[in-house]
Amino acid sequence: MRLFRRSAIPWEGDFPLTRRRVYVLPSRMGMVFGAALGAMLLLTINYGLSLGYVLVFVLVGASLVSLFHAWRNLAGLVLRPGRGDPVHAGDTAELNLTFLNPGGLARYAIHLDTGRNTEVQTVDIAADAEQIVSVALKTERRGWQPAPRLRLWSDFPLGLWRVWTWWHPAAGVLAWPTPENPPAPLPQAHDPTGHAEQHQHGGDDFSHLRPYRPGDPLRRLAWRAIARHPQGMPQTREFSDGGEGGELVFDWAQLPPGLDVETRLSRLTRWIEQAEQAEQPYVLQLPSRRFDTDRGPRQRAACLEALARFGEKGSASSLGRTLPPGAQTPVAAAAPHVAPQPPNTAAPQSGHTP
C-alpha cells in the first residue's frame, strides 16, 4: 500500500519505471483463459488423455512467457514531464509528456489515461527512441492547473496480463482569465508626450478609413461611410498624428467600483487582447504591480500571467497580500524594479537641545 500512496505525490523530474513501480495482474481475458485451462486439466485427468496434458502444459508455458514479455514491455521506460502553452479558462490545454525508451527493444501498445473512463491514447515506441504524447486538460478556472494522475498500462502481447503503473507528474498548464464578452469599450488612450490628441476633434489630421475593430471608440466611427457601404460594414477613421492615440492605460483602480474581482480580471484580459490585436502599446496597473508601456508576446504573457495568478497566496499581484522575503513570481522579471526606501533612522526631535 505504501507504493500506491507514493504514486499520488507529484513527482519532480524524470520518472523511471523500475521493477518496483510496475504491477502485473491477470486481465479479464487472462482469467477466462485460466478457467478454461483448469477445466481442460480436470477433463484430462478424468479421462487420462496424454495429449491433453501436453496441450495444457504448452498453454500454461505460453501464458507464463507472455507474462514476462508483458512486464518487459513497460518496465525500463523513463517518463519525462513537459510543458503546455497557456490558454484562457474554459479552453482545453495540451500538456506534452515524453516517453523515453533507452533499451534496445521496441515497446508496443502502451496505453495512457487518467483511470476515470477518459479517452485512452495508445503509442508505440521504437528502440532507443522517444515519443511525445499530448494530454488534454480541461481548464475550468483561472490559475495554475496541475496535471492529473496518469495511468500507463499495456496487455501486450497476448492480452492475458494487465501491466500498469501510476504517474503523477509535477507539471501543469496556466489558465488565463476568460476574456469578457461582450467587451467593454477600451479606456481613452493617453498621449505619451503629454499633449492633447488633436484628432479627437476631427481637424485636418484624418488619414484613412479601416475596418472596425472591437473596442474602437464610437466617436471614431465614420457614420457616413457606413451608411454608403452596401453591406453597412463599420468603418473607423485613422489619423496621421498617431491614429491609435498613444498608449492605453489599464488601471485596476479606474474600473467601476461595483465590479467583482473575476469580472475585473476578465475585462483587463479582454483589453490586453484587443490592444495586442491592434498592435498598440499599453500599461497594466494592478494594486501591487505595474507593467510599463510595451506590447508584444512577452508583455502579453507577463500581464496575463499576473492576472491569472491574481489573489494566489504568494502572488505579487494579489490584493492585500505580500510576498515572503526574497520570493519572486515567474513574471517578476518583466516588472520594473523599485528599490526599497531606507528606514528613517533619525532620532526623534524634542524641545530641548543638548
C-alpha positions in Angstrom: 0.0 0.0 0.0 2.9 2.3 0.6 3.8 2.1 -3.1 0.3 3.1 -4.1 0.4 6.1 -1.8 3.7 7.3 -3.2 2.2 7.4 -6.7 -0.3 10.1 -5.5 2.5 12.5 -4.7 3.6 14.8 -7.7 6.9 13.6 -8.9 9.6 16.1 -9.9 11.8 15.3 -12.9 12.1 12.1 -14.8 10.1 9.1 -13.6 11.9 5.8 -14.4 9.7 2.7 -14.4 11.8 0.4 -12.2 10.6 -3.1 -11.3 9.0 -1.8 -8.0 6.8 0.6 -10.0 5.4 -1.8 -12.5 2.4 -4.0 -11.3 1.0 -7.1 -13.0 -2.3 -8.9 -12.7 -4.3 -11.2 -15.0 -6.7 -9.4 -17.3 -10.3 -10.4 -17.8 -9.3 -12.4 -20.8 -6.5 -14.0 -18.8 -8.9 -15.0 -16.0 -11.2 -16.6 -18.6 -8.2 -18.3 -20.1 -7.1 -19.6 -16.8 -10.5 -21.0 -16.0 -10.5 -22.8 -19.4 -7.1 -24.3 -18.7 -8.4 -25.5 -15.3 -11.4 -27.2 -16.9 -9.2 -28.8 -19.6 -6.9 -30.1 -16.9 -9.8 -31.7 -15.0 -11.1 -33.4 -18.1 -7.6 -34.6 -19.0 -7.1 -36.1 -15.5 -10.6 -37.6 -15.6 -10.2 -39.3 -19.0 -6.5 -39.9 -18.8 -5.7 -38.1 -22.0 -1.9 -37.9 -22.6 -2.2 -35.3 -25.4 -4.5 -33.3 -23.1 -1.6 -33.0 -20.6 0.7 -31.8 -23.4 -1.8 -29.2 -24.6 -2.5 -27.8 -21.1 1.2 -27.6 -20.2 2.1 -25.9 -23.5 -0.7 -23.3 -23.0 0.4 -22.7 -19.4 4.0 -22.2 -20.6 2.9 -19.7 -23.3 1.0 -17.7 -20.7 4.0 -17.5 -18.4 6.2 -16.4 -21.3 3.7 -13.7 -22.2 3.8 -12.6 -18.5 7.5 -11.8 -18.9 7.1 -10.1 -22.2 4.2 -8.0 -20.9 6.2 -6.8 -17.9 9.2 -6.1 -20.0 7.1 -4.0 -22.4 6.5 -1.4 -19.7 9.5 -1.7 -17.3 12.5 0.3 -18.1 10.8 3.3 -19.7 11.5 6.8 -18.5 8.7 9.3 -18.3 9.5 13.0 -18.5 7.1 15.8 -17.8 6.9 18.6 -20.3 5.1 22.0 -20.6 1.9 23.2 -22.1 1.1 26.5 -23.6 -1.2 28.8 -21.5 -4.9 29.0 -22.6 -7.9 31.0 -21.4 -10.0 29.5 -18.7 -12.7 27.3 -20.3 -10.4 26.2 -23.2 -8.7 22.8 -23.4 -4.9 22.9 -22.9 -2.4 20.3 -24.0 0.3 19.1 -21.7 3.2 17.5 -23.5 4.8 14.4 -22.0 7.9 12.5 -23.2 8.3 8.7 -23.1 11.9 7.7 -23.4 12.9 4.1 -24.4 16.6 3.7 -23.5 16.6 0.0 -24.2 17.2 -1.9 -27.4 13.7 -3.3 -27.5 10.7 -1.7 -29.1 7.6 -1.1 -27.0 4.1 -1.7 -28.4 0.5 -0.9 -27.5 1.2 1.3 -24.4 -2.0 3.0 -23.3 -2.3 6.2 -21.3 -5.4 7.5 -19.5 -6.4 9.1 -16.1 -8.2 6.0 -14.9 -11.6 7.7 -14.9 -13.2 6.4 -18.1 -11.4 9.1 -20.1 -10.1 8.9 -23.6 -7.3 6.4 -24.0 -4.2 7.2 -26.0 -2.1 4.4 -27.5 1.5 4.8 -28.5 4.3 2.6 -29.8 7.9 3.5 -29.0 10.8 2.3 -31.2 14.1 1.1 -29.7 16.4 3.8 -28.4 13.8 6.5 -29.2 11.3 8.8 -27.6 7.7 9.6 -28.1 5.9 12.8 -27.2 2.3 12.4 -26.0 -0.1 15.3 -25.5 -2.6 15.0 -22.7 -5.7 17.2 -22.9 -6.5 19.2 -19.8 -9.9 20.9 -19.5 -9.5 24.3 -17.7 -12.5 25.4 -15.7 -10.9 28.3 -13.7 -8.0 30.7 -14.0 -4.7 29.9 -12.4 -2.3 27.0 -12.3 -3.9 23.7 -13.5 -1.9 20.8 -12.2 -1.6 17.6 -14.2 -3.8 14.7 -13.0 -2.5 11.3 -12.0 -1.9 9.3 -15.1 -2.1 5.6 -15.7 0.1 3.7 -18.1 -0.9 0.2 -18.9 -0.5 -2.5 -21.5 -1.8 -6.0 -22.2 0.7 -6.8 -25.0 1.4 -9.4 -26.4 -1.5 -11.8 -25.8 -3.8 -9.8 -23.7 -3.7 -12.3 -20.8 -1.9 -9.9 -18.4 -2.5 -6.3 -17.4 0.7 -4.4 -16.6 0.3 -0.9 -15.3 1.8 1.9 -13.3 0.7 5.3 -11.9 2.5 8.6 -12.6 1.6 11.9 -11.1 4.0 14.4 -12.8 4.7 17.7 -11.1 3.6 19.7 -14.2 0.6 21.6 -15.4 -0.5 24.5 -17.5 -1.5 28.1 -16.8 -5.1 29.2 -17.4 -5.5 32.9 -18.1 -8.8 34.6 -17.2 -11.6 34.3 -19.6 -11.9 37.5 -21.7 -15.1 39.5 -21.0 -17.8 39.0 -23.6 -19.2 41.3 -24.8 -16.2 43.5 -24.5 -16.4 46.8 -22.7 -15.1 49.9 -24.6 -11.3 50.5 -24.3 -10.3 53.3 -22.0 -9.2 56.6 -23.5 -5.6 56.5 -24.8 -3.0 58.8 -23.4 -0.5 60.8 -25.5 3.0 59.9 -24.2 4.2 63.4 -24.9 1.6 64.9 -22.6 -0.2 66.8 -25.3 -3.9 66.5 -26.1 -4.9 64.4 -29.1 -5.6 66.7 -32.0 -7.6 64.1 -33.9 -10.2 64.0 -31.2 -11.9 67.0 -32.8 -11.6 65.8 -36.4 -9.4 68.6 -37.9 -7.1 68.1 -40.9 -5.3 65.1 -39.4 -7.6 62.5 -40.9 -5.6 59.8 -42.8 -7.8 56.9 -44.0 -10.6 54.5 -43.1 -10.0 51.0 -41.8 -12.4 48.2 -40.8 -13.9 48.4 -37.4 -12.1 46.6 -34.5 -13.8 45.7 -31.3 -13.1 48.4 -28.7 -12.8 51.3 -31.1 -14.4 54.4 -29.6 -17.8 55.3 -31.1 -16.6 58.8 -31.9 -14.1 57.5 -34.4 -16.8 55.6 -36.4 -17.3 57.0 -39.9 -21.1 57.0 -39.9 -21.5 58.5 -43.4 -19.1 55.8 -44.9 -21.1 53.2 -43.0 -24.4 54.5 -44.5 -22.9 54.5 -48.0 -21.5 51.0 -47.7 -23.7 48.4 -49.5 -23.5 46.0 -46.5 -23.2 48.6 -43.8 -19.7 47.5 -42.8 -18.4 49.5 -39.8 -15.5 51.8 -40.7 -13.2 53.5 -38.3 -11.3 56.8 -39.0 -7.5 56.7 -38.8 -5.4 59.9 -38.2 -2.0 60.8 -39.3 -0.7 62.0 -35.9 -0.6 58.6 -34.3 -4.0 57.3 -35.2 -4.3 55.0 -32.2 -4.0 57.8 -29.7 -0.8 56.9 -27.9 -0.7 54.3 -25.1 -3.5 52.7 -23.3 -3.6 52.5 -19.5 -5.4 49.6 -18.0 -5.7 50.6 -14.3 -7.4 48.3 -11.8 -8.4 51.4 -9.7 -10.1 53.1 -12.6 -12.6 50.2 -13.1 -16.2 50.7 -11.9 -16.3 50.0 -8.2 -19.3 47.7 -8.5 -17.3 45.0 -10.4 -16.2 41.9 -8.6 -12.6 40.6 -8.8 -13.3 38.0 -11.6 -15.1 40.5 -13.7 -12.3 43.0 -13.4 -9.8 40.3 -14.4 -11.9 39.3 -17.4 -12.2 42.9 -18.5 -8.5 43.6 -18.2 -7.8 40.3 -20.1 -10.1 41.4 -23.0 -8.5 44.8 -23.2 -5.0 43.3 -23.3 -6.0 41.0 -26.2 -7.6 43.9 -28.1 -4.5 46.1 -27.6 -2.3 43.3 -28.9 -4.5 42.8 -31.9 -4.4 46.5 -32.6 -0.6 46.5 -32.1 -1.0 49.3 -29.6 1.3 49.7 -26.5 -0.4 49.6 -23.1 0.2 49.8 -19.4 -1.2 47.4 -16.8 -1.6 48.8 -13.3 -2.6 46.3 -10.6 -3.0 47.0 -6.9 0.6 46.0 -6.1 2.1 45.6 -9.6 2.7 47.7 -12.6 3.8 46.8 -16.1 5.2 49.7 -18.0 4.4 50.7 -21.6 5.1 47.9 -24.1 3.4 45.4 -26.4 4.3 42.1 -27.9 4.3 38.4 -26.8 6.5 39.0 -23.7 4.3 41.8 -22.5 1.2 39.9 -23.2 2.4 36.7 -21.5 3.6 38.6 -18.4 0.4 40.6 -18.0 -1.9 37.7 -18.5 0.1 35.5 -16.1 -0.2 38.2 -13.4 -3.9 38.3 -14.0 -4.2 34.5 -13.9 -2.3 34.3 -10.6 -4.1 37.3 -9.0 -5.1 36.6 -5.5 -3.0 33.4 -5.2 -1.0 33.0 -2.0 2.5 34.4 -2.5 1.5 36.2 -5.7 2.8 39.8 -6.1 -0.4 40.8 -7.8 -2.7 39.6 -5.0 -4.8 42.2 -3.3 -3.9 42.8 0.3 -1.1 40.1 0.2 2.6 40.4 0.3 5.4 38.1 -0.8 7.7 36.5 1.6 11.3 37.9 1.7 13.2 37.1 -1.4 10.2 35.5 -3.2 9.5 36.3 -6.8 6.8 35.3 -9.2 7.6 33.9 -12.7 6.7 37.3 -14.3 8.6 39.4 -11.8 11.4 40.0 -14.2 9.0 41.8 -16.6 8.1 44.4 -14.0 10.3 47.4 -13.1 12.4 47.0 -10.0 11.7 49.5 -7.3 14.4 49.9 -4.8 13.2 49.8 -1.1 13.3 53.0 0.8 15.9 53.1 3.7 14.3 53.3 7.1 14.2 56.7 8.8 16.9 56.3 11.5 16.8 59.9 12.5 16.4 60.4 16.3 13.0 62.0 17.3 13.2 65.7 17.8 12.5 67.1 21.2 12.0 70.6 22.5 15.3 70.6 24.3 18.7 71.0 22.7 21.8 69.4 24.2 
